[in-house]
Amino acid sequence: MEKFEREKIYDDGLDVFGMECQYDQCVEEMAELMVAISKVKRQQNFGEYENDNSIKENFLEELADVFICVEGLAYFVGEEEFNSKVEEKMQKFARTIEKCRKK
């Protein structure tokens, strides 16, 4: 799906459900992703959920849900402003990586 098509859906969602619902949905999806990440870690590190392929599938589903929510919120607040903040944060992250490498 093209970005302009997703933006139309975000506009429709805002029109139908309102902004507060968009915030609430994002919070819910992030909580679900947190649980999915915990299960992936337990599977990888402690052998829980052995041979349970649904753990990865659930992680991917929740990651996609959070991506959709974040992309929608970025669209609503203004992508130029958002992208500028992402650039700033990525530069900070790169500096942090470099500092850690020097230790």
C-alpha distance (Angstrom), angle and dihedral (degrees) to the residues before:
residue distance angle dihedral
M1 . . .
E2 3.78 . .
K3 3.80 120.1 .
F4 3.80 93.4 -114.3
E5 3.82 88.5 55.7
R6 3.82 91.2 52.7
E7 3.81 89.8 47.9
K8 3.82 89.7 54.7
I9 3.79 88.9 53.1
Y10 3.82 90.6 48.7
D11 3.82 89.5 51.6
D12 3.81 90.6 48.8
G13 3.80 91.2 48.5
L14 3.78 91.3 50.3
D15 3.80 90.4 48.8
V16 3.81 93.9 48.5
F17 3.81 102.1 36.4
G18 3.81 106.2 20.3
M19 3.79 131.7 -131.6
E20 3.80 97.7 -75.4
C21 3.78 89.8 58.4
Q22 3.80 89.5 51.2
Y23 3.81 89.8 54.8
D24 3.80 92.4 46.2
Q25 3.79 92.3 48.8
C26 3.79 91.3 51.2
V27 3.81 91.5 51.0
E28 3.81 90.5 49.9
E29 3.80 93.0 48.8
M30 3.81 92.2 48.2
A31 3.81 90.3 52.5
E32 3.81 90.1 50.8
L33 3.81 89.9 49.9
M34 3.79 90.1 51.8
V35 3.80 90.2 56.1
A36 3.81 91.7 46.0
I37 3.82 91.2 51.0
S38 3.81 90.7 50.6
K39 3.79 90.5 53.1
V40 3.82 92.4 48.6
K41 3.79 90.0 51.2
R42 3.81 92.3 48.2
Q43 3.78 89.9 49.0
Q44 3.81 93.0 49.8
N45 3.80 98.9 38.8
F46 3.78 105.6 31.5
G47 3.80 106.4 23.3
E48 3.78 93.9 -115.2
Y49 3.80 116.0 149.2
E50 3.81 88.7 23.9
N51 3.81 111.6 -167.1
D52 3.82 90.7 3.0
N53 3.80 104.2 137.0
S54 3.79 91.2 -179.1
I55 3.82 90.1 76.2
K56 3.81 92.8 69.4
E57 3.80 92.4 39.9
N58 3.82 91.0 52.3
F59 3.82 90.6 47.7
L60 3.81 90.8 52.8
E61 3.80 91.5 47.1
E62 3.80 93.2 51.0
L63 3.81 92.1 43.7
A64 3.81 89.3 53.6
D65 3.81 91.2 48.4
V66 3.81 91.5 52.2
F67 3.81 91.4 46.0
I68 3.81 90.2 53.3
C69 3.81 91.7 48.8
V70 3.80 93.4 47.1
E71 3.79 93.2 45.7
G72 3.80 89.4 50.5
L73 3.79 93.5 48.8
A74 3.81 90.5 47.6
Y75 3.81 88.7 51.8
F76 3.82 91.3 50.3
V77 3.82 95.9 49.1
G78 3.79 94.3 41.9
E79 3.76 125.2 -81.6
E80 3.79 95.5 -134.6
E81 3.80 91.5 57.9
F82 3.79 90.9 42.7
N83 3.81 94.0 48.8
S84 3.79 90.0 49.6
K85 3.81 89.8 54.5
V86 3.82 91.2 46.8
E87 3.81 89.8 52.5
E88 3.80 90.6 50.0
K89 3.81 91.7 49.3
M90 3.81 93.2 46.4
Q91 3.80 90.5 53.4
K92 3.80 89.7 50.6
F93 3.81 90.3 49.0
A94 3.83 90.6 50.6
R95 3.81 90.3 51.8
T96 3.80 90.6 49.8
I97 3.80 90.9 51.2
E98 3.79 90.7 50.0
K99 3.82 92.1 50.3
C100 3.80 90.8 50.8
R101 3.80 91.8 49.4
K102 3.81 90.5 55.2
K103 3.80 92.9 55.9
